[in-house]
Amino acid sequence: MQTAHAIRFDIDAACERLVRFYQTLSPHTITGIGALYAPDARFKDPFNAVVGTPAIVRIFEHMFATVDAPRFVVTSRIASGREAMLGWDFHLRLRGRDVVIRGVSHLRFDGAGRVCMHRDYWDAAEELYEKLPLVGTLMRALRQRLAAPAPG
């Protein structure tokens, strides 16, 4: 029987491997997902919902094919039992401009320490759409119109 301490140690080691992987992710290391994720892992973000490591690999291959200079910086982590939350900044270049998208990943690990559920949360409207020329103007205007007035 595992103790809470043993599970805690395992989750910390699993998180450290995952953080190291994402912070050094490149087109040449994408296939490492197979060692860190369960074969039937579920992955969801604002644009994708897939099952299985081949589908997850395709998401990151697409990212490297369509985005300039993408890289992840993990800024925080909380782990308990077999779940973890990682705060991160996703740096990229969009139309010649440096962009940072801030988000959080909710992760669930299987008994072997592999990710079996990965859910990314980030505000696509604020973090991406508002930074686009035409759509951004509309999104900022909509946000201002729907925001509660400041006190005073």
N, CA and C atoms as an extended XYZ file, in Angstrom:
456
Properties=species:S:1:pos:R:3:atomname:S:1:resname:S:1:resid:I:1 pbc="F F F"
N         0.844       -1.188        0.000 N   MET     1
C         0.000        0.000        0.000 CA  MET     1
C         0.888        1.250        0.000 C   MET     1
N         0.567        2.178       -0.878 N   GLN     2
C         1.355        3.407       -0.944 CA  GLN     2
C         0.895        4.376        0.126 C   GLN     2
N         1.826        5.107        0.658 N   THR     3
C         1.474        6.148        1.614 CA  THR     3
C         1.256        7.450        0.863 C   THR     3
N         0.644        8.401        1.548 N   ALA     4
C         0.433        9.715        0.925 CA  ALA     4
C         1.772       10.328        0.539 C   ALA     4
N         2.805       10.082        1.361 N   HIS     5
C         4.133       10.628        1.052 CA  HIS     5
C         4.681       10.031       -0.248 C   HIS     5
N         4.493        8.723       -0.441 N   ALA     6
C         4.996        8.074       -1.657 CA  ALA     6
C         4.282        8.608       -2.885 C   ALA     6
N         2.966        8.786       -2.794 N   ILE     7
C         2.207        9.332       -3.922 CA  ILE     7
C         2.675       10.758       -4.201 C   ILE     7
N         2.885       11.547       -3.158 N   ARG     8
C         3.340       12.923       -3.308 CA  ARG     8
C         4.701       12.962       -4.015 C   ARG     8
N         5.591       12.090       -3.607 N   PHE     9
C         6.905       12.043       -4.252 CA  PHE     9
C         6.761       11.695       -5.728 C   PHE     9
N         5.939       10.717       -6.046 N   ASP    10
C         5.744       10.304       -7.436 CA  ASP    10
C         5.164       11.442       -8.274 C   ASP    10
N         4.190       12.154       -7.758 N   ILE    11
C         3.567       13.232       -8.526 CA  ILE    11
C         4.580       14.355       -8.750 C   ILE    11
N         5.412       14.629       -7.759 N   ASP    12
C         6.432       15.667       -7.934 CA  ASP    12
C         7.422       15.281       -9.027 C   ASP    12
N         7.849       14.017       -9.022 N   ALA    13
C         8.791       13.554      -10.047 CA  ALA    13
C         8.139       13.587      -11.428 C   ALA    13
N         6.869       13.165      -11.504 N   ALA    14
C         6.153       13.182      -12.784 CA  ALA    14
C         5.993       14.614      -13.291 C   ALA    14
N         5.666       15.541      -12.395 N   CYS    15
C         5.532       16.954      -12.789 CA  CYS    15
C         6.865       17.510      -13.269 C   CYS    15
N         7.931       17.181      -12.578 N   GLU    16
C         9.250       17.688      -12.969 CA  GLU    16
C         9.631       17.204      -14.364 C   GLU    16
N         9.368       15.932      -14.656 N   ARG    17
C         9.658       15.406      -16.005 CA  ARG    17
C         8.840       16.154      -17.054 C   ARG    17
N         7.565       16.398      -16.756 N   LEU    18
C         6.687       17.076      -17.707 CA  LEU    18
C         7.110       18.532      -17.912 C   LEU    18
N         7.433       19.226      -16.828 N   VAL    19
C         7.887       20.617      -16.933 CA  VAL    19
C         9.150       20.697      -17.785 C   VAL    19
N        10.101       19.837      -17.512 N   ARG    20
C        11.356       19.819      -18.291 CA  ARG    20
C        11.062       19.569      -19.770 C   ARG    20
N        10.143       18.629      -20.043 N   PHE    21
C         9.776       18.320      -21.425 CA  PHE    21
C         9.197       19.552      -22.121 C   PHE    21
N         8.206       20.204      -21.490 N   TYR    22
C         7.558       21.341      -22.151 CA  TYR    22
C         8.482       22.547      -22.284 C   TYR    22
N         9.354       22.760      -21.326 N   GLN    23
C        10.244       23.920      -21.411 CA  GLN    23
C        11.367       23.719      -22.426 C   GLN    23
N        11.566       22.496      -22.890 N   THR    24
C        12.581       22.225      -23.916 CA  THR    24
C        11.940       21.657      -25.184 C   THR    24
N        10.632       21.779      -25.301 N   LEU    25
C         9.903       21.215      -26.439 CA  LEU    25
C        10.390       21.818      -27.757 C   LEU    25
N        10.608       20.951      -28.728 N   SER    26
C        11.013       21.370      -30.068 CA  SER    26
C        10.432       20.371      -31.063 C   SER    26
N        10.486       20.680      -32.351 N   PRO    27
C         9.994       19.708      -33.339 CA  PRO    27
C        10.692       18.351      -33.222 C   PRO    27
N        11.909       18.344      -32.704 N   HIS    28
C        12.678       17.101      -32.597 CA  HIS    28
C        12.342       16.298      -31.345 C   HIS    28
N        11.695       16.927      -30.354 N   THR    29
C        11.410       16.226      -29.092 CA  THR    29
C         9.938       15.882      -28.905 C   THR    29
N         9.082       16.286      -29.844 N   ILE    30
C         7.635       16.069      -29.709 CA  ILE    30
C         7.287       14.612      -29.434 C   ILE    30
N         7.973       13.690      -30.082 N   THR    31
C         7.624       12.276      -29.916 CA  THR    31
C         7.857       11.785      -28.489 C   THR    31
N         8.545       12.566      -27.667 N   GLY    32
C         8.710       12.237      -26.252 CA  GLY    32
C         7.395       12.199      -25.503 C   GLY    32
N         6.342       12.737      -26.104 N   ILE    33
C         5.010       12.684      -25.498 CA  ILE    33
C         4.633       11.240      -25.191 C   ILE    33
N         5.046       10.314      -26.050 N   GLY    34
C         4.716        8.908      -25.850 CA  GLY    34
C         5.250        8.327      -24.555 C   GLY    34
N         6.338        8.872      -24.029 N   ALA    35
C         6.904        8.393      -22.769 CA  ALA    35
C         6.254        9.050      -21.556 C   ALA    35
N         5.634       10.209      -21.747 N   LEU    36
C         5.069       10.974      -20.635 CA  LEU    36
C         3.556       10.860      -20.519 C   LEU    36
N         2.896       10.506      -21.614 N   TYR    37
C         1.437       10.424      -21.653 CA  TYR    37
C         1.004        8.971      -21.844 C   TYR    37
N        -0.109        8.596      -21.209 N   ALA    38
C        -0.687        7.268      -21.411 CA  ALA    38
C        -1.161        7.163      -22.856 C   ALA    38
N        -1.147        5.965      -23.449 N   PRO    39
C        -1.556        5.810      -24.855 CA  PRO    39
C        -2.956        6.348      -25.154 C   PRO    39
N        -3.857        6.288      -24.167 N   ASP    40
C        -5.236        6.748      -24.366 CA  ASP    40
C        -5.501        8.079      -23.655 C   ASP    40
N        -4.458        8.872      -23.447 N   ALA    41
C        -4.592       10.157      -22.754 CA  ALA    41
C        -5.559       11.071      -23.493 C   ALA    41
N        -6.277       11.866      -22.714 N   ARG    42
C        -7.194       12.871      -23.260 CA  ARG    42
C        -6.535       14.240      -23.130 C   ARG    42
N        -6.641       15.045      -24.207 N   PHE    43
C        -6.063       16.390      -24.231 CA  PHE    43
C        -7.130       17.341      -24.739 C   PHE    43
N        -7.317       18.469      -24.020 N   LYS    44
C        -8.303       19.462      -24.452 CA  LYS    44
C        -7.741       20.846      -24.181 C   LYS    44
N        -7.917       21.730      -25.167 N   ASP    45
C        -7.601       23.145      -25.020 CA  ASP    45
C        -8.699       23.917      -25.748 C   ASP    45
N        -8.639       25.255      -25.816 N   PRO    46
C        -9.726       25.986      -26.470 CA  PRO    46
C        -9.962       25.626      -27.935 C   PRO    46
N        -9.013       24.964      -28.597 N   PHE    47
C        -9.167       24.649      -30.015 CA  PHE    47
C        -9.214       23.165      -30.338 C   PHE    47
N        -8.826       22.312      -29.417 N   ASN    48
C        -8.695       20.883      -29.694 CA  ASN    48
C        -9.293       20.047      -28.570 C   ASN    48
N        -9.783       18.881      -28.921 N   ALA    49
C       -10.206       17.864      -27.951 CA  ALA    49
C        -9.892       16.527      -28.603 C   ALA    49
N        -8.842       15.856      -28.119 N   VAL    50
C        -8.381       14.628      -28.757 CA  VAL    50
C        -8.116       13.550      -27.715 C   VAL    50
N        -8.037       12.314      -28.200 N   VAL    51
C        -7.702       11.168      -27.360 CA  VAL    51
C        -6.564       10.413      -28.033 C   VAL    51
N        -5.548       10.072      -27.253 N   GLY    52
C        -4.438        9.263      -27.748 CA  GLY    52
C        -3.196       10.078      -28.048 C   GLY    52
N        -2.044        9.472      -27.796 N   THR    53
C        -0.783       10.190      -27.997 CA  THR    53
C        -0.519       10.579      -29.449 C   THR    53
N        -0.911        9.775      -30.453 N   PRO    54
C        -0.677       10.245      -31.828 CA  PRO    54
C        -1.408       11.565      -32.122 C   PRO    54
N        -2.631       11.708      -31.607 N   ALA    55
C        -3.396       12.941      -31.827 CA  ALA    55
C        -2.771       14.113      -31.069 C   ALA    55
N        -2.258       13.859      -29.875 N   ILE    56
C        -1.599       14.919      -29.101 CA  ILE    56
C        -0.319       15.362      -29.810 C   ILE    56
N         0.440       14.421      -30.319 N   VAL    57
C         1.649       14.751      -31.085 CA  VAL    57
C         1.288       15.636      -32.275 C   VAL    57
N         0.193       15.321      -32.971 N   ARG    58
C        -0.227       16.126      -34.138 CA  ARG    58
C        -0.523       17.572      -33.750 C   ARG    58
N        -1.114       17.786      -32.576 N   ILE    59
C        -1.395       19.155      -32.123 CA  ILE    59
C        -0.095       19.955      -32.034 C   ILE    59
N         0.923       19.373      -31.438 N   PHE    60
C         2.190       20.096      -31.281 CA  PHE    60
C         2.960       20.201      -32.591 C   PHE    60
N         2.852       19.212      -33.450 N   GLU    61
C         3.443       19.340      -34.789 CA  GLU    61
C         2.798       20.504      -35.533 C   GLU    61
N         1.482       20.620      -35.419 N   HIS    62
C         0.758       21.731      -36.055 CA  HIS    62
C         1.210       23.071      -35.462 C   HIS    62
N         1.388       23.111      -34.134 N   MET    63
C         1.842       24.341      -33.485 CA  MET    63
C         3.182       24.787      -34.072 C   MET    63
N         4.137       23.874      -34.181 N   PHE    64
C         5.450       24.248      -34.715 CA  PHE    64
C         5.383       24.616      -36.191 C   PHE    64
N         4.433       24.057      -36.924 N   ALA    65
C         4.300       24.362      -38.355 CA  ALA    65
C         3.635       25.711      -38.601 C   ALA    65
N         2.834       26.200      -37.651 N   THR    66
C         2.031       27.398      -37.904 CA  THR    66
C         2.388       28.607      -37.041 C   THR    66
N         3.195       28.428      -36.008 N   VAL    67
C         3.516       29.511      -35.083 CA  VAL    67
C         5.027       29.726      -35.088 C   VAL    67
N         5.437       30.991      -35.061 N   ASP    68
C         6.865       31.313      -35.024 CA  ASP    68
C         7.380       31.324      -33.586 C   ASP    68
N         8.505       30.672      -33.370 N   ALA    69
C         9.256       30.689      -32.108 CA  ALA    69
C         8.417       30.350      -30.874 C   ALA    69
N         7.629       29.259      -30.909 N   PRO    70
C         6.838       28.918      -29.724 CA  PRO    70
C         7.705       28.318      -28.620 C   PRO    70
N         7.404       28.712      -27.378 N   ARG    71
C         8.076       28.086      -26.236 CA  ARG    71
C         7.226       28.290      -24.985 C   ARG    71
N         7.318       27.328      -24.088 N   PHE    72
C         6.570       27.359      -22.835 CA  PHE    72
C         7.509       27.654      -21.676 C   PHE    72
N         7.036       28.478      -20.745 N   VAL    73
C         7.738       28.725      -19.490 CA  VAL    73
C         6.742       28.418      -18.378 C   VAL    73
N         7.042       27.408      -17.578 N   VAL    74
C         6.163       27.048      -16.463 CA  VAL    74
C         6.465       28.001      -15.317 C   VAL    74
N         5.419       28.672      -14.821 N   THR    75
C         5.584       29.712      -13.811 CA  THR    75
C         5.161       29.276      -12.417 C   THR    75
N         4.356       28.221      -12.327 N   SER    76
C         3.915       27.737      -11.019 CA  SER    76
C         3.445       26.299      -11.146 C   SER    76
N         3.399       25.633       -9.996 N   ARG    77
C         2.903       24.255      -10.000 CA  ARG    77
C         2.343       23.912       -8.633 C   ARG    77
N         1.243       23.189       -8.661 N   ILE    78
C         0.609       22.660       -7.456 CA  ILE    78
C         0.300       21.205       -7.753 C   ILE    78
N         0.682       20.304       -6.849 N   ALA    79
C         0.437       18.885       -7.073 CA  ALA    79
C        -0.084       18.251       -5.793 C   ALA    79
N        -1.042       17.346       -5.960 N   SER    80
C        -1.606       16.628       -4.825 CA  SER    80
C        -2.186       15.317       -5.320 C   SER    80
N        -1.862       14.232       -4.632 N   GLY    81
C        -2.375       12.933       -5.047 CA  GLY    81
C        -1.883       12.604       -6.437 C   GLY    81
N        -2.814       12.436       -7.364 N   ARG    82
C        -2.448       12.145       -8.759 CA  ARG    82
C        -2.856       13.269       -9.706 C   ARG    82
N        -3.031       14.467       -9.173 N   GLU    83
C        -3.410       15.610      -10.013 CA  GLU    83
C        -2.446       16.765       -9.799 C   GLU    83
N        -2.342       17.598      -10.816 N   ALA    84
C        -1.471       18.772      -10.730 CA  ALA    84
C        -2.051       19.899      -11.569 C   ALA    84
N        -1.688       21.107      -11.203 N   MET    85
C        -1.999       22.307      -11.973 CA  MET    85
C        -0.663       22.993      -12.258 C   MET    85
N        -0.433       23.289      -13.526 N   LEU    86
C         0.773       24.012      -13.927 CA  LEU    86
C         0.364       25.351      -14.521 C   LEU    86
N         0.861       26.434      -13.954 N   GLY    87
C         0.686       27.746      -14.568 CA  GLY    87
C         1.811       27.951      -15.567 C   GLY    87
N         1.512       28.574      -16.701 N   TRP    88
C         2.533       28.720      -17.735 CA  TRP    88
C         2.322       29.977      -18.562 C   TRP    88
N         3.405       30.388      -19.202 N   ASP    89
C         3.376       31.438      -20.224 CA  ASP    89
C         3.802       30.780      -21.530 C   ASP    89
N         3.005       30.981      -22.561 N   PHE    90
C         3.331       30.467      -23.889 CA  PHE    90
C         3.804       31.651      -24.711 C   PHE    90
N         5.075       31.659      -25.068 N   HIS    91
C         5.673       32.744      -25.848 CA  HIS    91
C         5.670       32.353      -27.322 C   HIS    91
N         5.322       33.304      -28.181 N   LEU    92
C         5.340       33.074      -29.620 CA  LEU    92
C         5.485       34.400      -30.336 C   LEU    92
N         5.715       34.328      -31.624 N   ARG    93
C         5.732       35.529      -32.464 CA  ARG    93
C         4.532       35.448      -33.383 C   ARG    93
N         3.755       36.529      -33.413 N   LEU    94
C         2.549       36.596      -34.227 CA  LEU    94
C         2.633       37.845      -35.084 C   LEU    94
N         2.729       37.643      -36.382 N   ARG    95
C         2.846       38.768      -37.318 CA  ARG    95
C         3.997       39.701      -36.949 C   ARG    95
N         5.123       39.093      -36.566 N   GLY    96
C         6.309       39.865      -36.239 CA  GLY    96
C         6.334       40.456      -34.841 C   GLY    96
N         5.291       40.211      -34.046 N   ARG    97
C         5.228       40.751      -32.683 CA  ARG    97
C         5.369       39.624      -31.673 C   ARG    97
N         6.068       39.918      -30.574 N   ASP    98
C         6.153       38.953      -29.481 CA  ASP    98
C         4.830       38.942      -28.730 C   ASP    98
N         4.312       37.752      -28.490 N   VAL    99
C         3.037       37.578      -27.795 CA  VAL    99
C         3.253       36.585      -26.663 C   VAL    99
N         2.598       36.838      -25.533 N   VAL   100
C         2.618       35.899      -24.415 CA  VAL   100
C         1.179       35.550      -24.076 C   VAL   100
N         0.886       34.265      -24.050 N   ILE   101
C        -0.429       33.765      -23.653 CA  ILE   101
C        -0.247       33.083      -22.307 C   ILE   101
N        -1.029       33.516      -21.322 N   ARG   102
C        -0.932       32.927      -19.986 CA  ARG   102
C        -2.060       31.918      -19.793 C   ARG   102
N        -1.709       30.787      -19.202 N   GLY   103
C        -2.712       29.762      -18.987 CA  GLY   103
C        -2.339       28.811      -17.873 C   GLY   103
N        -3.210       27.814      -17.704 N   VAL   104
C        -3.038       26.795      -16.674 CA  VAL   104
C        -3.386       25.449      -17.279 C   VAL   104
N        -2.616       24.426      -16.939 N   SER   105
C        -2.916       23.057      -17.348 CA  SER   105
C        -3.335       22.256      -16.126 C   SER   105
N        -4.490       21.602      -16.224 N   HIS   106
C        -4.939       20.659      -15.197 CA  HIS   106
C        -4.540       19.278      -15.693 C   HIS   106
N        -3.781       18.556      -14.893 N   LEU   107
C        -3.241       17.259      -15.291 CA  LEU   107
C        -3.686       16.181      -14.315 C   LEU   107
N        -3.992       15.024      -14.843 N   ARG   108
C        -4.267       13.844      -14.023 CA  ARG   108
C        -3.315       12.750      -14.494 C   ARG   108
N        -2.701       12.054      -13.542 N   PHE   109
C        -1.714       11.024      -13.843 CA  PHE   109
C        -2.261        9.639      -13.523 C   PHE   109
N        -1.833        8.644      -14.299 N   ASP   110
C        -2.216        7.263      -14.012 CA  ASP   110
C        -1.244        6.670      -12.983 C   ASP   110
N        -1.450        5.410      -12.625 N   GLY   111
C        -0.613        4.767      -11.621 CA  GLY   111
C         0.843        4.639      -12.016 C   GLY   111
N         1.139        4.716      -13.314 N   ALA   112
C         2.519        4.632      -13.795 CA  ALA   112
C         3.184        6.008      -13.888 C   ALA   112
N         2.475        7.070      -13.466 N   GLY   113
C         3.038        8.416      -13.514 CA  GLY   113
C         2.946        9.087      -14.867 C   GLY   113
N         2.102        8.531      -15.761 N   ARG   114
C         1.913        9.139      -17.085 CA  ARG   114
C         0.650       10.001      -17.065 C   ARG   114
N         0.651       11.050      -17.859 N   VAL   115
C        -0.518       11.923      -17.960 CA  VAL   115
C        -1.637       11.146      -18.652 C   VAL   115
N        -2.811       11.093      -18.010 N   CYS   116
C        -3.965       10.447      -18.641 CA  CYS   116
C        -5.042       11.474      -18.993 C   CYS   116
N        -4.945       12.681      -18.417 N   MET   117
C        -5.870       13.765      -18.753 CA  MET   117
C        -5.092       15.078      -18.677 C   MET   117
N        -5.194       15.872      -19.738 N   HIS   118
C        -4.510       17.170      -19.816 CA  HIS   118
C        -5.527       18.166      -20.342 C   HIS   118
N        -5.875       19.146      -19.518 N   ARG   119
C        -6.847       20.163      -19.918 CA  ARG   119
C        -6.207       21.527      -19.748 C   ARG   119
N        -6.081       22.270      -20.848 N   ASP   120
C        -5.517       23.618      -20.806 CA  ASP   120
C        -6.637       24.639      -20.705 C   ASP   120
N        -6.455       25.580      -19.796 N   TYR   121
C        -7.394       26.685      -19.625 CA  TYR   121
C        -6.655       27.983      -19.913 C   TYR   121
N        -7.164       28.729      -20.862 N   TRP   122
C        -6.677       30.070      -21.126 CA  TRP   122
C        -7.771       30.822      -21.867 C   TRP   122
N        -7.769       32.116      -21.711 N   ASP   123
C        -8.810       32.961      -22.285 CA  ASP   123
C        -8.427       33.328      -23.716 C   ASP   123
N        -8.998       32.612      -24.673 N   ALA   124
C        -8.667       32.857      -26.083 CA  ALA   124
C        -9.022       34.284      -26.496 C   ALA   124
N       -10.106       34.831      -25.946 N   ALA   125
C       -10.507       36.191      -26.320 CA  ALA   125
C        -9.455       37.203      -25.881 C   ALA   125
N        -9.080       37.166      -24.609 N   GLU   126
C        -8.120       38.146      -24.097 CA  GLU   126
C        -6.698       37.863      -24.572 C   GLU   126
N        -6.306       36.613      -24.533 N   GLU   127
C        -4.912       36.269      -24.787 CA  GLU   127
C        -4.552       36.187      -26.270 C   GLU   127
N        -5.527       35.969      -27.140 N   LEU   128
C        -5.197       35.805      -28.556 CA  LEU   128
C        -6.013       36.733      -29.447 C   LEU   128
N        -7.336       36.626      -29.396 N   TYR   129
C        -8.175       37.388      -30.325 CA  TYR   129
C        -7.971       38.891      -30.194 C   TYR   129
N        -7.814       39.399      -28.957 N   GLU   130
C        -7.634       40.840      -28.776 CA  GLU   130
C        -6.311       41.335      -29.349 C   GLU   130
N        -5.393       40.440      -29.639 N   LYS   131
C        -4.093       40.833      -30.177 CA  LYS   131
C        -4.066       40.812      -31.698 C   LYS   131
N        -5.169       40.411      -32.317 N   LEU   132
C        -5.264       40.401      -33.775 CA  LEU   132
C        -5.810       41.743      -34.250 C   LEU   132
N        -5.367       42.258      -35.398 N   PRO   133
C        -5.746       43.608      -35.829 CA  PRO   133
C        -7.256       43.885      -35.856 C   PRO   133
N        -8.034       43.255      -36.686 N   LEU   134
C        -9.457       43.580      -36.803 CA  LEU   134
C       -10.289       42.966      -35.688 C   LEU   134
N       -10.087       41.703      -35.446 N   VAL   135
C       -10.851       41.010      -34.412 CA  VAL   135
C       -10.568       41.628      -33.051 C   VAL   135
N        -9.323       42.022      -32.812 N   GLY   136
C        -8.941       42.600      -31.535 CA  GLY   136
C        -9.719       43.853      -31.203 C   GLY   136
N        -9.905       44.721      -32.179 N   THR   137
C       -10.674       45.947      -31.965 CA  THR   137
C       -12.096       45.615      -31.545 C   THR   137
N       -12.707       44.667      -32.226 N   LEU   138
C       -14.074       44.257      -31.883 CA  LEU   138
C       -14.137       43.612      -30.505 C   LEU   138
N       -13.190       42.751      -30.181 N   MET   139
C       -13.191       42.069      -28.885 CA  MET   139
C       -12.992       43.058      -27.740 C   MET   139
N       -12.086       44.028      -27.904 N   ARG   140
C       -11.867       45.024      -26.853 CA  ARG   140
C       -13.114       45.880      -26.656 C   ARG   140
N       -13.761       46.275      -27.743 N   ALA   141
C       -14.988       47.073      -27.639 CA  ALA   141
C       -16.087       46.279      -26.940 C   ALA   141
N       -16.226       45.017      -27.279 N   LEU   142
C       -17.236       44.168      -26.648 CA  LEU   142
C       -16.946       44.004      -25.156 C   LEU   142
N       -15.687       43.780      -24.797 N   ARG   143
C       -15.328       43.619      -23.390 CA  ARG   143
C       -15.634       44.895      -22.610 C   ARG   143
N       -15.311       46.061      -23.183 N   GLN   144
C       -15.579       47.326      -22.501 CA  GLN   144
C       -17.075       47.532      -22.312 C   GLN   144
N       -17.851       47.154      -23.310 N   ARG   145
C       -19.298       47.346      -23.227 CA  ARG   145
C       -19.934       46.434      -22.180 C   ARG   145
N       -19.426       45.212      -22.047 N   LEU   146
C       -20.019       44.238      -21.132 CA  LEU   146
C       -19.461       44.300      -19.717 C   LEU   146
N       -18.364       45.014      -19.507 N   ALA   147
C       -17.743       45.089      -18.182 CA  ALA   147
C       -18.598       45.918      -17.235 C   ALA   147
N       -18.633       45.509      -15.979 N   ALA   148
C       -19.340       46.283      -14.955 CA  ALA   148
C       -18.607       47.604      -14.757 C   ALA   148
N       -19.350       48.687      -14.513 N   PRO   149
C       -18.688       49.981      -14.313 CA  PRO   149
C       -17.845       49.960      -13.036 C   PRO   149
N       -16.758       50.721      -13.056 N   ALA   150
C       -15.889       50.831      -11.884 CA  ALA   150
C       -16.617       51.600      -10.790 C   ALA   150
N       -16.377       51.267       -9.530 N   PRO   151
C       -17.043       51.985       -8.439 CA  PRO   151
C       -16.608       53.449       -8.403 C   PRO   151
N       -17.543       54.270       -7.957 N   GLY   152
C       -17.170       55.662       -7.759 CA  GLY   152
C       -17.790       56.521       -8.709 C   GLY   152
